[in-house]
Amino acid sequence: MAIMKIVDIDSGSDEFFFKVYGGHIDDSRFSLLRAGPGASEEEVCRLVEDADILLTDSRHFTPVTRKIIESGKNLKLIQCHTIGFDDVDLEAARERGIPVANSAGITAKPMAEYTIMAALYLTKSLEYANSETHEGSWVQEQLTVPPYLPLEFGSLTLGIIGCGSVGREVARYAGVFGVRVLYHNRNKLPDEVEEALGLEYATFEEVLGSSDVLSVNVPLTDETRGMIGVDEISKMKKGAVLINTARGSIVDERALADALRSGHLRGAAVDVFENEPDLSGCPLRGIKNVILTPHSSALSAEVMKRVPVKVMENLNRVYEGKPPLRVVN
């Protein structure tokens, strides 16, 4: 069988790419060409003209547009390295009959660990206690009254918006603490899944109003863009914590910043931003009760090992004439 051409447009360096994929790509089946960081739409269009497979990642800041998809006359698969697929024009791919697949599940553990870590850090007032103690201030008495009085995580209600692989892992970890876990999902999960994870299905409004900690885990789509804005944040429980590891455009950053400064919300952890990597205009910077991280909650040494295995599983299936797995369009 003829060798299939792969074009990769991930923004990572060649050194990083080959460190992750070294030894996984079978040269007897595939030839690989990388567009490189900062490749323009025109450059990508030229590269995919005779490509069979396009590899992408939401870190690449030239999205996989309709123009790129229509330039790939032979494209049989658009494969995302990890779970994000919001950089791909799904409708254009669907019209062409090109499956878009991700690697769902591979980042669930580190993202869930990040979520629980952030929830504990913020509900225990560790930011305040740590920074003040470093300055030589003994604030034990201040920690005996609101707003800094630590909370028992196991006595709280955790709300999960989007209960896919990440949301379910968050629920599994939270269950160890005895937390009550509410969730809202596009589709209600099977009863046996709810029972196994201790989940209670609730409406979107019920999750907003009942949660002491709210974890946002939905993908970015037309439906979820701007899902949590001024009105939604105003409906959240006073003193609640919001954690966003999904996508920046799902939560209104300015509305969140206003709620934090006013004291309506106790704290927030934000790993994703509306205009990343440019944070010059981010209104959340400098607010003390906010954890800000550079879209890194999904990173771990173990994820780096799982990525090439998941991706190559689909590439090999396409080479062998089989349908790819984890298709999102």
Residue, then its C-alpha position, 0 to 999 in steps of 0.5 A: m500500500a502507498i505511504m500516507k502523507i501526514v501534515d502536522i501543524d501543532s505549534g510545538s518545536d520539532e524537538f518537542f514533537f519528536k521527543v513525544y512521537g519518537g519511535h511511534i511513527d512507522d516509516s513504512r506506512f507514513s511520511l511526516l511533514r511539519a508546518g512549524p510554529g506560526a505557519s500561515e493559512e496559505e502555507v498550511c493550504r499548500l502543505v495539505e494539498d496532497a496530504d492524507i492526514l492532518l494532525t492539529d492541536s488547539r495550541h496552533f494559532t492558525p485554525v483549521t479553517r474551511k479553506i485549509i480543509e477544502s485544500g486537502k483534496n485527499l484528506k481522510l482524517i483530521q486528528c487532534h493530538t489531545i482533547g481540544f477540537d475547537d480550532v477545527d471547522l467541524e462543519a466544513a469537515r463534515e461536508r467533505g466527509i472528513p472525520v475529525a477525531n480527538s484523543a478523549g480521556i488521555t488528560a482526564k487524570p491531571m485535569a481532575e487532580y488540578t481541579i481538586m487541588a485548586a478547590l482545596y487551595l481556595t476553600k482552605s484560604l491557603e493563598y492568604a495564609n501562605s502570603e501573609t505568613h511569608e510576610g511575617s504576619w500572624v493571621q491565625e485569628q483572621l482565619t477564624v472568621p469569614p471571608y478567610l475561614p477555611l471550609e471542610f471540602g467534604s461538607l461542600t457541594l461540587g457542581i460539574i458542568g460537562c461530565g465527559s471523561v474529565g468531569r467524571e474523573v473529577a467526580r471520582y476524586a471528589g467522592v473520596f472526600g464525601v463531597r455531594v456532587l451535582y452535574h449538568n450534561r447535555n445528556k443525562l448519564p446512565d443510572e449505573v454511571e451516576e451510582a458508581l460515581g455518586l453523581e446527582y443530575a441537576t439543571f444548569e440553574e440548579v448546579l449554578g445555585s447550589s455549588d460551593v465549587l463549580s468545575v467547568n468541563v465542557p468543550l468549546t462549541d457555538e452552544t457553550r461559548g459565553m455559557i457562563g456570563v454576568d447573569e450566570i455568575s450572579k446566580m452562583k452561591k455567594g462565596a463559591v469557587l469557580i474552576n475553569t480548565a475547559r476553554g477561556s471563551i466559555v466563561d466571561e473573564r470580566a464578569l468573573a473578575d467583577a464577582l471576585r473583587s466584589g466578594h460575591l465569589r470566594g475565589a477562582a482557578v483559571d487555566v484557560f483564557e479568551n486570548e491566550p497566550d496574550l494575557s495583556g488584557c486579562p482582567l483576572r491578573g493581580i486578583k489575590n484569590v485567583i490561581l492563574t496557570p498557562h493552559s497547563s492543567a492537562l500536562s503530565a509525564e504520563v500524558m506525554k506517553r499516552v498522546p502518541v499511542k492514542v493518535m497512532e491508534n487512529l492513524n493506523r486504523v485509517y491506513e488499514g481502511k478502518p474507521p477512526l475512533r473518538v470522532v467528534n463531528 
